[in-house]
Amino acid sequence: MGKPIEITDTNFQEVVLNSDKPVLVDFWAAWCGPCRAIAPIVSELAEDYDGKAVIGKLDVEASRETAMTYGVTNIPTLLIFKDGKIVDRHIGLTGKSVLAKKLEPHIAA
């Protein structure tokens, strides 16, 4: 059963940039209401795409360096990476179908 991977400054290179699958990273913080609201959606995506994509969460308070590197100034920010590059992004609260539509084109058939 898939669940979001905890992504940090330390493992970002390995988990995200070196992944052979698309990676959705949810940049969030514990004090952020919309981040808490989107968390169950991110967990559902991790289950739905288990084995097809990597779904992870990066706490911007604990991993400031990575958040700054990617210019994350508003949260939640969801970035989709493929082959180590950002291929799509969404800022703010949204529904599961919107994120699935953004992720789907990057998953190999």
C-alpha positions in Angstrom: 0.0 0.0 0.0 1.5 3.3 -1.1 1.9 6.3 1.2 3.8 9.5 0.7 7.6 9.3 1.3 9.1 11.9 3.6 11.5 14.0 1.5 14.2 16.1 3.0 17.2 18.2 2.0 19.3 15.2 2.6 17.4 12.6 0.5 16.0 15.0 -2.2 18.7 14.1 -4.8 18.3 10.4 -4.4 14.4 10.2 -4.1 13.4 13.0 -6.5 16.2 13.9 -8.9 17.5 10.4 -9.5 14.1 8.7 -9.7 13.3 6.7 -12.8 9.6 7.4 -12.2 7.8 10.8 -12.1 7.8 12.3 -8.7 5.1 14.6 -7.1 6.5 16.6 -4.2 4.1 18.3 -1.8 5.9 21.2 -0.2 4.0 21.8 3.1 4.3 23.0 6.8 2.5 21.8 9.9 1.0 25.3 10.6 -0.5 25.6 7.1 -4.3 24.9 7.0 -4.5 24.3 3.3 -1.5 22.0 3.6 -3.4 19.9 6.2 -6.5 19.9 3.9 -4.6 18.6 0.9 -2.7 15.9 2.9 -5.4 13.2 2.5 -5.5 13.9 -1.3 -1.7 13.4 -1.5 -2.0 10.2 0.5 -4.7 8.9 -1.9 -2.5 9.7 -4.9 0.4 7.8 -3.2 -1.9 4.8 -3.0 -3.4 5.2 -6.6 0.0 5.6 -8.2 1.9 3.1 -6.1 4.6 1.5 -8.3 3.9 4.0 -11.1 5.1 7.3 -9.5 6.8 8.5 -6.4 4.6 10.7 -4.2 6.4 12.6 -1.4 6.0 15.4 1.1 8.7 17.9 2.0 8.3 20.0 5.2 9.5 23.5 4.2 10.4 24.3 7.9 12.7 21.3 8.2 14.1 21.4 4.6 14.4 25.1 3.8 17.3 24.7 1.4 15.3 22.6 -1.1 12.3 24.9 -0.8 14.5 27.9 -1.6 16.3 26.1 -4.5 12.9 25.6 -6.2 11.5 29.0 -5.3 8.7 27.7 -3.1 7.3 30.8 -1.4 3.6 29.8 -1.1 2.4 26.5 0.3 1.1 24.1 -0.4 3.1 23.9 -3.6 3.1 20.7 -5.5 5.9 20.1 -8.1 6.1 17.2 -10.5 9.5 16.1 -11.5 10.5 13.8 -14.4 14.1 13.0 -15.2 15.3 15.4 -12.5 13.4 18.4 -14.0 10.2 20.2 -13.0 7.5 19.3 -15.6 4.5 20.8 -13.8 3.5 22.7 -10.7 0.4 23.6 -8.7 0.2 26.2 -6.0 -2.6 26.1 -3.4 -5.4 23.8 -2.4 -6.9 21.7 -5.2 -8.8 18.5 -5.9 -7.4 15.1 -6.5 -8.6 15.0 -10.1 -6.6 18.2 -11.0 -3.4 16.7 -9.6 -4.0 13.3 -11.2 -4.5 15.0 -14.6 -1.2 16.8 -14.1 0.6 13.6 -13.1 -0.9 11.2 -15.7 0.9 12.4 -18.8 4.3 11.8 -17.2 3.6 8.1 -16.3 5.0 5.6 -18.8 2.3 3.3 -20.2 
